[in-house]
């Protein structure tokens, strides 16, 4: 019966045996949901997490995972053949593992995301589509790296990136920090801490005087940021280089190329004058998600 199964290794190093012809899938990871749709397999999704909001078609899929974890009864009623999940959800999915194979993913870099796409392509039997998607993404990744590759340290742009609260930011080993670095930026948090998610003081941020400030879309508004005491002297505020970025563009999904391109344009507008992030977004959404903006 082995010929009816595919064997893969997930990001927890587990050998997972999955049916060769998978038609019914659960995902408790919003990033994986986006990848599944981008691979043209959205019709195979029967259960998703409460945090999956893109593409819009996902609103019609049954919710099986939320703040309280997995609803096992609902999940099993959907007759799934395999489940995808973040690595940190394992303790909440051990019951599900008794019924179907669960593949845990832990992409920690842009390269890891490309590998994750190919892994999902293998499981869903759409390797060619996965190769097409990763090649499409790689073309934009290479474009950015080629243009900023020759920049010396003094020509790179300093940036303060903010999550939900003042000073809460990203550091070494984070996905967003890698995007910033790839786009020719210098994250001011790296000099202050070796933590993955450090918290910087307002005084430190003012002192570092970043060229650009970027805030996550679910965080503070630009008006709130620029009105903070003492921040009117920061170069980014003075020069109107304070921006908000869509959270779905800086996570494990094909949309990471939009985040990378947007960082690149904000950090080095002179090098990317010919690139329209809006045009690439329209291209990506229509080609891989069937969404017209």
N, C-alpha and C positions, 0 to 999 in steps of 0.2 A: 504493500500500500504506500510505500515511501514515495513512489512517483506522483502521488496525488498531493504532495506537500512540498513547500519551499522552506528551507532552513536559513534563518538570518541571525545575526548577532546584534543585539540592541546596545544602547549606550551605557547600560549597566553591566555589559559584558556577558549577558545571558544568551544562551543558544535557544532560539525560539522557533518552533515549528508551526507554520501557518498553512492553511489550505491553499492549494495552487490557484484555484479560481475563487477569489474573494469578491463577493457581491454585496455584503452587508457589513458596514464598518461603524464603530463608535470611536469618537475622538474626544478626549477631555482636555485638549490643548488647542487654543485658538489659532496658534501658528500652524499647527498641523492641519487644522480645518482649511486654512487658506491654501496650503500646499495641495491638499486633496482636490479642491476646486480648480486650482490652476493646472492640475494634471488631467482635467476633464473627467473627474470621477465623482463629482458632487452628488450624482444620483445614487452612489453607493453609501453615502452617509445617512445612517438611520438614527444616530444619537450624538449630541454634542454637549459642550459645557455652556454654562450660563454667560460666559464672557465672550463668546464668539459672535461678532457683529458684522463681519465682512467675509465674503461678499454678501449683498442683501438677501440672496437666496437662502442663506442659512437660517433666516427667521422662521422658515417653514419646517425646520428639522426639530424633532423631539429633544427636549432638554433632559439630560440624564445626570448631569454633574453640576453642583453649585456650591454655595458657601458651606453647606453641611456635608459635602462630599458626594459620593455616588449613591443614586437611588437604584439599588441592585434589582429590585422587582421590575421597575420600568425598563431598565437596561436589558434584562434578560427577555422581557416580553417582546423586544424588537428583533429577537433571533440573530444577534450579531455573530459574525464568524471570527472577528479579530478587533482588538482595541489598540489605539495609540494614546500615549499619555506622557506628561512630563515626568522626569525621573523622581522628583520630590513627591509625587502623588502615590508612590508605590504602597505605602502603608494603608491608604484609603481604598486600594483596588485589589487587595489580596483575596478578598472573597470572589471577585470577578475572575481572578486567575484560575479559580477552581473549575470554571465553566468554559472559558475561551482563552486563547493566547493573548497576552498583553505585551506590546512593544513599547519600551520606555526610551524616550529621547532626551538628550542633554547637549544640544548644540551650544558651544561656548565661543564660537568664532564664525566669521563669514564662510570660511571653508567648510566648517562643520555643517552649516545650513545647506550648502550644496550637496554634501554627503547625505544629509537627512532626506533631501528631496529624492536622491537616487535610491535610498533605502525604501522609501514609500513607493517609488516607482516599481521596485522589484516585488514588493508585497502585493501591490494591486495589479501587477502584470502589465504595466505601461512603461517599461524601461525606455522606449524610444521617446515618449513624451517627456520623461524626466530628463533625458539627455538634451532634448530641444530646449526645455526651460532653463536648465543650468547653463547651457551655452549662451542663451539670450542674456541671462544675468551676468555671466562672465564678461561678455562684450562691454557692458557698461562699467563693470568693476575695473577692467583693464584700461578703459578710456580714462577713468579718474586717476588711477595709479600712474599711468603714463604721463599725464599732464602735471601732476604734483611731484613726481619722482625726482625731478631735478632741483627742487627747492631746498635751499640751505636753511639751517635753523633760524637765522634772523629773518628769513622771508616767509616763515610759517606764521600762521595767525593764532593768537591765544584765544581761548574760549572758556567760558564758564557755562556748564550745562546743569540745569536745575530740574530735579524731580518734583515731588509734591510740595516741599516746604523750603524755606530759606536755608541755603547751605547744603541741603541734601543732594548729593550728586553721585556721579559714577567714577570709578577709578580703575586700577589695574585689574585685568582679567574679565572685564565686562564687555559685552557685545557693543554697547554704544560707544565706549571709549575706543574700540577698534575702528568703528566707522569714522569717528572724529580724526583719528590718526591717519587712516587711509585717505581722508579728504584733505590732508595737509594742515591739520590743526594741532595745536599744543594744548592739552587739557590742563588747566591750572591746578586741578586737584592732585595731579601726580606728584607735584613737589611737596605737597602738604601731608600726604598719607599713603600708606601701602595697602590700605583697605580697599575692598571691592566697591563698597558703598559708603564712603566717608561723609562726614558732615563738616562743612567749612564755616568759619565765622564770617559775619558780615565784614568785619575789619580786615580779614585776610583777603576777601574778594576785592574790596576797595583798594587795598594795597597792591594786589596783583594787576589791577587795572586792565581787565581783559578787553581784547578788540571786539569780541562778539559775545553775546549772551543768548543762549537758546533754552527755552522752557518747554517741558513736555506738555502735550495738549490737555491733559487732565490736571495740570498744576495751576499755578498762579497766572493771572492775566498779565499782559505786558504793562498795563497801567499800574498794577500793583507793584510790579518789579521796579519800574523806573521812579516810582514815588517813594522808595525806601530812603530813610535818612542817610545822607552822604553819598548816595548812589548817583546823584546828578553830576558828579565829577568823573565817573567811570567813562572811559573812552567809548565803550559800546553804547552807552546811553547818550553821550554827547553827539555821537555820529549816527544815531538812529539805527544801530545794528543790533537790535533786540528782537528776537523772533520766537514764534511758537511752532513746534514740530508735531505732526500727527504721531501718536504713540505706535500705531500700526506700521509705521515706516522704520522703526528702530528695534524690531524684534525678529524672531525666527520666522520669516515668511518671504516669499518672492518680492514683497514690497520694500525689502531692505535696500534695493537699488535706488528707490526714490529717496530714502533717507540719506544714502551716500551722496547722491547727486545734489540734494538740497543742501547738505553740509558743505559740499564743495563749492556751490554757487555763493553761499553766504560767506564762506571763509576766503575764497579767491574769485571774486566776481569777474576780474579781468581775464582769468584763464578759462572761464566757462560762459562767456557771453553768448555763444552760439547754442547753448544747451537750454532747452525749455523743459523744466521739470513737469509742467502741466501737460506738455505734449507727450512726454514719455509715460506719464501716468495714464493718459487717455489710450495710448498704444497698449500698455500693459493690461489695463482693465478690459479693453475690448477684446484683445487677443486671447487672454488666458482666463478671464472671468466672465466674459459675455456681458460686461457692464459698460454702458455708455454714459459718460458724465455730462 
